[in-house]
Every structure is written in C-alpha cells, then in structure tokens.
Amino acid sequence: MELSFRKLRYFVTAAEHGNITSAAQALNVSQPSISVAISQLEEELKAQLFLRYHSKGIAPTPIGRVALQQARDLLSRVDDFVRTVQEANLEIRGNLHVACLNNLSPLYFGEILAKFRNLHPEVTIQFRDVAQEELVEGVRLGEFELGVTYDLLPE
C-alpha cells in the first residue's frame, strides 16, 4: 500500500476544520477532491475515519482520532525533512578570493580563516598576503571578493 502525503494533508485539514468545504477552501482545492481523497484513504486503510453529518460537517471516529494524531506526526516529520534538505541546499560553497594586508595576516587572519573553514567547509579560500596598493587594486578589479586592510579614509 502506498499512502500519499496529499491524502494525509487533506484528511488532517478536514479534521481540523470539521468540514470538507472549509478544508477545501483552506487548501485551495475543490470540495470533491477532498471528499475523494478521504474516501480513498479510508479504503486503503480499511477504516472509517470520519462520521459524516448531513449539513453539520464531520467528526473523527475513535480510529480516526488515532489516525489523525499519527498523520500529524508524520506530516510534521515530512515538513522537517523538506526544510532540512532545503536549508542544506543553501549551504555556502565555492571559491572565495581573499587578500589581506601583509602586516595584518600573521596577527589576526589565521584564526579568522580557521573559524570560517569550520563553519563553511565547502568553501575553498584562495588567500593572498599582499601590499596595500595590490589589495586595493585587486578589490577594485574584482580579483578579490574580500580585502582586509587598515582604515582607508583620506586624511
């Protein structure tokens, strides 16, 4: 048996709204789509999930309440899974060209680079220890994405 997450979402939403029409509106789908999905789910599970009251809505049966809690838990885990994969896909990766003024790099930059590498292991850092003029020109020309130097404000 293959349960679909769509049917489970329809089931949970219908239970939460107590009404197929309200669930359809909340999900922006047709009312028959919800009804059919729930009927199919009941058939697949071989269990009646709702009591249906003409023009008064629906209410979960005892087995429906058990199924509802399990469906909520399962859908929550699916949502967590999707979020985790999407966040992992946003991981920073690639090449970073960094220039540091040669007087600063021995004092500060080693520790900064080590922390950055720990946080972003998929980034390859191309590091250059350069003089002030080369650093400024390299940043200006786009040769370096990052340049670390002293204050460059005019006097």
N, C-alpha and C positions, 0 to 999 in steps of 0.2 A: 504494500500500500504506500502511495506517495501523497502525503498531505501537502497542500500548498500554503505558503505563508499568507497569500492573499485571502484564502478562505478563513484562516485563523484570525486575520485582522478584521474581516467582515463580521465574524462571529463575536469577537471581543467588543467591537464598536456597537453592534446591535444590542449586546447585553448591557453595555454601559448606558445606552440611550433608552433602552426598554421599548424600542420602537424601530421597526425596519425603515420607515420613511425618514425618521430623524437621522438614523445611521447612514442612509444613502446620501442625505444632504451633507452630513459631516465629511463623508469620504468623496463627495462629488462624483458619485456613480448613480446608476438608476436603481430604483427600488427592486425591480425584478432581478437585477444582478446580485443583490444581497440575499434575496429570498432563495434563489437557485443555489448560490454558494453554500448557504447554511443547510439546505436540503441535501446537497451533495456531501457535505461534511458529516451530517447525521447518518447518511447511508454508508459512507466509508468507515465511520466509527461504530456503526451498528448500535447507535444510541440516540435517543431523543434528547436534544439539548435544551429545547425551549417548550414551554406551554404557550400556546397561541390563543389570545383572547380577541375575539372579533371586535374591532374598533377600540380596543383598550390596550393594545400592544402585546408585548411578550414578556415572559419571565423564565429564568433558567430553572430547569428541573434540578433535583438533587445531583444527578450525574453531570448536568450542565454547569452547576456551580464548581464542581471538582475540575471539569474540563476548562472552565473559564480561568481559574487560578493557574492551571498548568499552561494554558495558552498565553496568558500574560507573562509568565516567567520565561517561556520560550521566546516570545517576541521581543522581550527585553534583552535577552541574550543575543538575538539576531541583530537588534539595533546596536548593541555594544560591539559586536563583530564588525558590522559595517563601519561604524565610527572609528574603530581601531585601524582597520585597513585604510580608510581614507586619510587618517592622521599620519599613518606610516608612509603613505604615498606623498605626503607633503614634506617628508624629511629633506633637509638641506643636503645637497650633494653637488659635486662638480669641482672645478678648479677655482682657486682664489689666489690672485697675484697680489702680494703684499710687499711693500717697500718700507723700510724703517731707517731712519737716520742713524748712521753708523755709531754715533755716540750713545744712542738710546738702547739699541738692541741688546747689548750684553747686560744692561741693568734691569730691564723690565720685560722685554718681549718674549724671552724663553718661557717664562711661567704663563704668560697670556696665551701663547700658542699651544702649550700643553693642555691648558684647560679647554681651549676651543676644540682641539682634536678629540678630547674625551667626550665633549658634548656633540660633536658632529663628525663621527668617524668616516663618513662618506665624502668628506671634503678633502681634496688634495691641495695643500698650501704650497705655492711657489713663493719662497721668501728670498728677498734681496736686501742686503745691507748696503746702503748707498749714501752718497753725499747729498747735501741739501738741494743743489741745483738739479741733479739727476732725479731725485724724488719728485720735486715739483713738476718738472717737465714730463716725467713718466705718468703722473696722475692726470696732468692736463691732456696728454695724448691718449689716455685710456690704456696705457701699458700696465698700470697697476689699478686694481679696484680699491685698494686701501693704501694710504700713506700715513706713516706715523712720524711726526716731527715736533719741533718746538713751535711756539707761537709765531705765526707768520704776519701778524698785524704790522702795518707800516709805522715807523716811528714819527 
